[in-house]
């Protein structure tokens, strides 16, 4: 479930070897060589507002809809690292996998959420098109990061989306108006049916 890469610290071949080391026993000199391990199995990371899940600090992600409504959310991602890309990932970022998830990957997810949400209404993100929104985010992340060795399997909201109270009131008002219109339409249909009877 892990891929290791040898990092030579001394000599003419100093640096990262250009191929991953697969599962099994590997001999190396701990004085001149480091081995960095990267998991190739599915990793799940969650960024929440809660101090009891994930990090004790607020890691929730905020983004804006096309109307400018600020939406705050807890986000979960499941992704894998391609074993053959691990040396390039290490050379580019020089970070261990957990740090990479909470820095570079989080920033990419936040950017794609913002870009995707900026073309949708808050009502759509909260309701009928939420799954389409998340599918678009996952597709865009894979398009941007597959070539770097990251494959996203899941992007989801964990729990309810949080909005400004005024926006919530406006949305509830629109929902109420829609329900009232449906009730009025049903009354007309019922009155016609009774008149025909």
C-alpha positions as CSV (number, residue, x, y, z in Angstrom):
1,X,0.0,0.0,0.0
2,X,3.0,2.3,0.0
3,X,5.6,3.4,-2.5
4,X,9.1,4.4,-1.3
5,X,11.6,6.6,-3.1
6,X,15.3,6.7,-2.4
7,X,16.8,10.1,-1.8
8,X,20.5,10.1,-2.1
9,X,22.1,12.6,0.2
10,X,25.8,12.3,-0.9
11,X,27.9,11.6,-4.0
12,X,27.5,12.3,-7.7
13,X,24.0,10.8,-7.9
14,X,22.6,13.2,-5.1
15,X,18.9,13.7,-5.2
16,X,15.7,11.6,-5.9
17,X,16.0,8.5,-7.9
18,X,13.7,8.7,-11.0
19,X,11.7,5.5,-10.3
20,X,9.6,4.4,-7.4
21,X,10.5,1.4,-5.2
22,X,7.7,-1.0,-4.9
23,X,6.6,-3.3,-2.1
24,X,9.3,-5.6,-0.7
25,X,12.7,-5.5,1.0
26,X,15.1,-2.7,-0.1
27,X,18.7,-2.4,1.1
28,X,20.0,1.1,1.6
29,X,22.6,2.9,3.6
30,X,20.8,5.1,6.2
31,X,23.9,7.4,6.5
32,X,23.8,8.4,2.8
33,X,20.3,7.6,1.7
34,X,16.8,8.5,3.0
35,X,13.6,6.6,2.0
36,X,10.4,8.6,1.8
37,X,7.2,6.6,2.0
38,X,4.0,7.6,0.1
39,X,0.7,5.8,0.4
40,X,-0.9,4.6,-2.8
41,X,-4.1,3.4,-1.3
42,X,-7.2,5.6,-1.1
43,X,-6.7,8.6,1.3
44,X,-9.6,10.5,2.8
45,X,-9.2,14.0,4.2
46,X,-11.9,16.2,5.8
47,X,-11.8,19.9,6.4
48,X,-14.3,21.0,9.0
49,X,-15.3,23.9,11.2
50,X,-15.6,21.4,14.1
51,X,-12.7,21.2,16.6
52,X,-13.5,17.6,17.4
53,X,-13.1,16.2,13.8
54,X,-10.0,16.5,11.7
55,X,-8.0,19.5,13.0
56,X,-8.7,21.5,16.2
57,X,-8.7,24.6,14.0
58,X,-11.4,25.8,11.6
59,X,-10.5,24.2,8.2
60,X,-13.9,24.7,6.6
61,X,-14.0,26.1,3.1
62,X,-15.9,29.2,2.0
63,X,-17.0,30.0,-1.6
64,X,-19.3,32.4,-3.3
65,X,-22.3,31.8,-5.6
66,X,-23.0,33.8,-8.7
67,X,-25.1,36.3,-6.7
68,X,-22.2,36.8,-4.3
69,X,-23.7,34.8,-1.4
70,X,-21.0,33.4,0.9
71,X,-21.4,29.7,1.5
72,X,-19.3,27.9,4.2
73,X,-18.9,24.1,4.1
74,X,-17.2,21.1,5.6
75,X,-15.6,19.3,2.7
76,X,-14.5,15.6,2.4
77,X,-12.2,14.3,-0.4
78,X,-11.0,10.8,-1.2
79,X,-8.0,10.6,-3.5
80,X,-5.1,8.4,-4.5
81,X,-1.5,9.0,-5.5
82,X,-0.2,7.3,-8.6
83,X,2.9,5.3,-7.6
84,X,4.8,6.1,-10.7
85,X,4.4,9.8,-10.1
86,X,5.6,9.8,-6.5
87,X,9.2,10.9,-7.3
88,X,7.9,13.8,-9.3
89,X,5.5,14.7,-6.5
90,X,8.3,14.6,-4.0
91,X,10.6,16.7,-6.2
92,X,8.0,19.4,-6.9
93,X,6.5,19.7,-3.4
94,X,9.1,18.4,-0.9
95,X,6.4,17.6,1.6
96,X,5.1,14.5,3.3
97,X,1.7,13.3,2.1
98,X,-0.3,14.6,5.1
99,X,1.2,18.1,4.8
100,X,0.6,18.0,1.1
101,X,-3.1,17.2,1.6
102,X,-3.7,20.1,4.0
103,X,-1.8,22.6,2.0
104,X,-1.6,22.2,-1.8
105,X,-4.6,19.8,-2.2
106,X,-6.8,21.9,0.0
107,X,-5.9,25.1,-1.9
108,X,-6.8,23.4,-5.2
109,X,-10.1,22.2,-3.9
110,X,-10.9,25.6,-2.5
111,X,-10.1,27.2,-5.9
112,X,-12.2,24.8,-7.9
113,X,-15.1,25.2,-5.5
114,X,-14.9,29.0,-6.0
115,X,-14.7,28.8,-9.7
116,X,-17.5,26.3,-10.1
117,X,-19.8,28.1,-7.6
118,X,-19.3,31.4,-9.3
119,X,-21.5,30.3,-12.2
120,X,-24.3,28.8,-10.1
121,X,-27.1,30.3,-7.9
122,X,-27.1,29.6,-4.1
123,X,-30.5,27.9,-4.4
124,X,-29.0,25.5,-7.0
125,X,-25.9,24.7,-4.9
126,X,-28.1,24.1,-1.8
127,X,-30.8,22.1,-3.6
128,X,-31.5,20.6,-6.9
129,X,-28.1,20.8,-8.5
130,X,-25.9,20.0,-5.5
131,X,-24.8,16.6,-6.9
132,X,-24.1,18.2,-10.3
133,X,-22.1,20.9,-8.6
134,X,-20.0,18.3,-6.7
135,X,-19.5,16.2,-9.8
136,X,-18.3,19.2,-11.7
137,X,-15.8,20.0,-8.9
138,X,-14.5,16.4,-9.0
139,X,-14.2,16.4,-12.8
140,X,-12.3,19.7,-12.7
141,X,-9.9,18.6,-10.0
142,X,-9.1,15.4,-11.9
143,X,-8.5,17.4,-15.1
144,X,-6.1,19.7,-13.3
145,X,-4.3,17.2,-11.1
146,X,-4.3,13.8,-12.8
147,X,-1.1,14.7,-14.7
148,X,0.6,15.5,-11.4
149,X,-0.4,12.0,-10.0
150,X,-3.5,12.8,-8.0
151,X,-6.8,11.0,-8.8
152,X,-10.0,12.2,-6.9
153,X,-12.6,9.5,-6.2
154,X,-15.0,11.6,-4.1
155,X,-15.6,15.3,-3.3
156,X,-18.6,15.8,-0.9
157,X,-20.0,18.2,1.7
158,X,-20.0,16.8,5.2
159,X,-23.1,18.2,6.9
160,X,-25.2,21.2,6.1
161,X,-24.0,24.2,4.2
162,X,-23.7,27.4,6.2
163,X,-24.9,30.7,4.8
164,X,-25.4,34.3,6.1
165,X,-28.7,34.5,8.0
166,X,-30.1,37.1,5.6
167,X,-29.4,34.8,2.6
168,X,-31.0,31.9,4.5
169,X,-34.1,34.1,5.1
170,X,-34.3,35.1,1.5
171,X,-34.0,31.5,0.3
172,X,-36.7,30.4,2.8
173,X,-38.9,33.2,1.5
174,X,-38.5,32.0,-2.1
175,X,-39.3,28.4,-1.1
176,X,-42.4,29.6,0.8
177,X,-43.6,31.6,-2.2
178,X,-43.1,28.6,-4.5
179,X,-45.1,26.4,-2.1
180,X,-47.9,29.0,-1.9
181,X,-48.1,29.2,-5.7
182,X,-48.4,25.4,-5.9
183,X,-51.1,25.4,-3.2
184,X,-53.0,28.2,-5.1
185,X,-52.7,26.2,-8.3
186,X,-54.1,23.1,-6.6
187,X,-57.0,25.1,-5.2
188,X,-57.9,26.2,-8.8
189,X,-57.8,22.6,-10.0
190,X,-59.9,21.5,-7.1
191,X,-62.5,24.3,-7.7
192,X,-62.8,23.4,-11.4
193,X,-63.3,19.8,-10.5
194,X,-66.0,20.7,-8.0
195,X,-67.7,23.0,-10.6
196,X,-67.6,20.2,-13.2
197,X,-69.1,17.8,-10.6
